[in-house]
């Protein structure tokens, strides 16, 4: 059974979409009547409007037909979707608003997914201000570039087809666009930092600069163009202020236990940096075990969730699996070593969703910690945002997330190991069973137990 909250929200989203479509049809009928009166006044303008409308309708149809994944098996039919396209193309449109109403009607009738939606130009312009780099860049590996764009790498590409940092997408009118960057550019250097061996996420963080800056600043980027030219470009960073999503604390438990708690409220662009800092501080203060509180964390930047998972996981274990028509088959993995090996408890509830479910699932399936609380929300869909030719936007589902052992997150959520805080031996027994099932050596638990004992001894020594 999936989450009641998830089911209710899906129903509400779908109801809103249908109501919007009905209102749009009524407005469209009114506009058509007005158009019949005014048609003779501007036939050339009408022809230009209809040509622009047809281009947008074909564009929306192609994006959905090519990339949409019916992850919830709602009955998407390619023939019906094509028929809706043809019907929309057969109409005449008064203005951009009437075209946008037709697109929303197409989506409401042809795509039974409450998370797929059309975004008008003005609303999409405000959404574009929220990106990891802050300057309008979507960065990825060479493999991600070819998968998401459907294009081959330029002839000038580096030898490693899976490496490098590439411009997968670019927001029109953004600072990066104004500086001369283009989709397909390879980013080689940020300021004085060479990007060899740097992940796209790390590169995006370097481009963004400090999270708290009251004034704008410039950053120099070296890029390789598709024709092989090397260019030095200057991109203006906007001023920004971002609140920390992390609160940490230390509590004294029985038997010399020192419990460090990290409360992570969301996954904004500061999540990785602030969780990492909290981990370091708590371990320096002598923590012998950790609690990661993901209750009421509804998600955010999935890239930040993956990076936070890497703080706790090691040995290149998989973090999450994806099912998609276009995304890379190789899952994101942990690094060779984690930032901590202390025992871990993860708190979850019915409002733990999306990126926080990916993190919770990775920690559970890799036997890194026990989950305590309530079943999570169940939001495991992957949405992509497409900028359309008239600067409006389209959000569609392109895949879904599975935990490393194949649990479907979407609608079902992730079941906790315990409803309330277990005793240490109960948690250890669950992790032992998990490792046995995964074929992991029991020495891993013994090593973790030794870390706890040493931390407790060090903490006790510092108090004498």
Order of alpha helices (4+ residues) and beta strands (2+ residues): alpha-alpha-alpha-alpha-beta-alpha-beta-alpha-beta-alpha-beta-beta-alpha-beta-beta-beta-beta-alpha-beta-alpha-beta-beta-alpha-beta-beta-beta-alpha-alpha
